[in-house]
Amino acid sequence: MPLEPFNNSASLTFGVELELQLVNLSDLDLTAASPDMLHLLRREKFPGNVTPEVTESMIEINTDVHTHYTELLAQLQLIRDTLVRAGDKLNIGICGGGTHPFQHWAERRIYSKPRFHEVSAIYGYLIKQFTVFGQHIHIGCTSGDEALFLLHALNRYVPHFIALSAASPYFQGVDTQFNSARLNSVFAFPLSGRAPFLLRWDEFEHGYYAKMEDTGIVKSMKDFYWDIRPKPEYGTIELRVCDTPLTVERAAALSAYLQALCRHLLERNEAEPAEDDYLVYNYNRFQACRFGLDGTLVHPRSHESMSLREDILTTLRRLEPHAEALGSLDAFEDLYPVLHEGSDASFLRGQFAASGSLEGMVDAALDRFRKPVR
Amino acid sequence: MGVETRCGYVRNFYPHPNLPPAWGKELKFRHFVVVNGFSAPLRGSQIKAHGFIGGYLLTGLQHSRRFIAELNIVEGNVELFDSLTITTELTWPLALAIAWIAGEFGHRWTGLPRISIYGLVGFLLANSQAGLLPESVSITLLANIAFGLILFELGYRINLRWLSNNPWLGVASLSEALLTFIAVLLVAQAFGVLLIPALLLASLAMATSPAAILRVVNEERSSGQVTERILHLSAFNCVLAVLTFKVVVGLWVFHNTGDILHALWSSLVFLMVSAALGGLFGVAVPALLSRLGNSERDATVVFAIAVIVLAALTHALGFSPVLATLAFGLIARHRRIFLSQAEKNFGTLGNLLTVLLFVFLASTLHWQAVASGTGLALVLLFIRFAVKTLSVAAFSRLSGITWRKGVLTGVALTPLSAFVILLLEQSRHLDIGLVDELTALAAMTLLLEVIGPVVTHWALVWAKEVPESDRN
């Protein structure tokens, strides 16, 4: 299927997708509950959209397209409350976090839907192991060219989103010493990583994509597991590196950060993106996954080492005028404390230390998800 | 009386010459000897006799109910065969091995759940059939422990908050239990069962076997609403069954003796002390664990030992191990101490004791009772199945699931509770000559021991809650 034309959308509109965990409240392991949840949720009007994910212990929600942070936040909170109510009715716990700390991938069940069975047949255990939970943020772009520009201009900031959202320190029962272990599962896929360095949409469409399609490897954009990928159907780019945070409030704040950042980049005051920016990309990405906010970045142009935490702080300060213009300063107020209090990954480690068990950690995550932060 | 204590198995019973000659023939293994208040089936049972002179003196002989008045004090000689203990030591392990092997092959060939096959083996090898499995106090205790471990795990999986979050679940639970009680009572009476036995039968028919449910759920690794709901509903209807059973026993005691104290003791106090003992463990053990630093390995061992102690304690004191261990699990869960993954089902210990439990339960059933009770049992089975299915299904939409899953939840509640037998065993000390009256119960238990898990298995498969690779 050839790539569909890029549907231009209003600049800087945004929307959020969250993959959430369905947890058995008795043993706090993941539970194959999405068919039951979806049945109950579909009986009434859902504020947004809810869809199955590849294994039955996951559920994905997405918001409508928004322009303002406050509206996005309000909708996410409404979605959260609806989910929690449904979960209570069915005795199913719902929580965020990029991984479930001790689930065994072999026990996951593929949701019965042709595409999921297809990918499961191709990728085998990788798909079950892909029971990890991410936040995807869409940013509306006015053209395919703008989308590719933003996609590559953002490369230097990808570690910010990894570190700020990091919420997957444990995987398969052990502390991985990573802050975001989830991205390691994504990296196992052959078509993961970064998008090819192309800045013009027709080049991407007729050059790269058409050739890839011709090889038979890909059938649609969905077959690419890139960190940021264009979504021509929506007219957006989609940032996919964030772990699902423990609260929807954090998810909204991260989206507002991305929106402000894009507004800044679109002013084109920074050096144009270049292929060589990607020399440091995987290293920086690894630093963010492994050490979170304590990581060290190498600047793609100056090749200076700098603290990831400092870099985020500087960027947040620099973006404040944009946040003000977009009406999302409150979101920044949510992000500053993360820099000194630590990310969700540190919170989860703290809960393990306090309760002495991974189950206690999941319990704390469930609790954190259901209660409004403010 | 002296203080000498002898233990052994009854090999032969010589009725007192004063007994009518016809009874001598009848006094076979269906009947019970009572020595100093301790009762056991006549042949092959272990009895304790306290200080008798020359032979063994029975202080009471419990016969089928029509003779109970005359036989209150009957004397006779019992010949004890001490070395039979050795046979028990051999036959039970052999029976376990046979059951396990039969379970594995039977499961492979027929697709029947393993526990169904364990039950069949137990019934066929039992004392009253093949005569291989003598009842013994230690096996009963082990069975109680096995059952205790299962109930602890069940209690641990119960989320009481679910009832307040979804009151329709509570309504469904109450209505399926109460309607089952009423329906079974009416049908049993229509078939000429006397009031008290009919009441007991009805109360026991309320319960769904937690052992069978949990076993099938764990074996199939099923998950979903049907799974969650049958676990909760079976815990609730078991508690309701124990409550009702004890109330009926209390009524009976009061009716017969006019002794309100005895009646109260046998019901209210029994229930409260049992639950309180469990509750005490539920508070104390997690407290102990948190002092130990709550490492995961310790948790399983500590909980297992605690369940064993609690089951043995309540068994010995004559309280209800069922209620106590269930309460223990329930309280422990709500104290938020978590058992980790690997220790589901208490691992190997749990698996081993499950084989023993299901062999034991079926081995207590007597062929004669099963045969004579089958007619009524089939009718009751059908009524119970219909009532449970309909009353649970009626609330499916209101409680948030599809009609299909609602019906399957009701269907999956079919297994009859195994603790029926443990309860009856325990009630013998109350001198209720009702056990023999409940032949329909023996037949129901046997039928459901085999059929029940199969029904639950298929209900879970049809509900699509069993992983594809495990379906057969």
Interface residues (C-beta under 8 A of the other chain):
Chain A: N24 L25 S26 D27 L28 D29 T31 A32 A33 P35 D36 H39 L40 A86 D88 K89 L90 N91 F102 H104 E107 R109 S112 G173 G356 S357 L358 E359 G360 D363
Chain B: Y156 R157 I158 N159 W162 N165 N166 R221 S223 G224 Q225 E228 H232 S290 G293 N294 S295 E296 R333 R336 F338 L339 S340 Q341 K344 S399 G400 I401 T402 K405 K464 E465 P467 E468
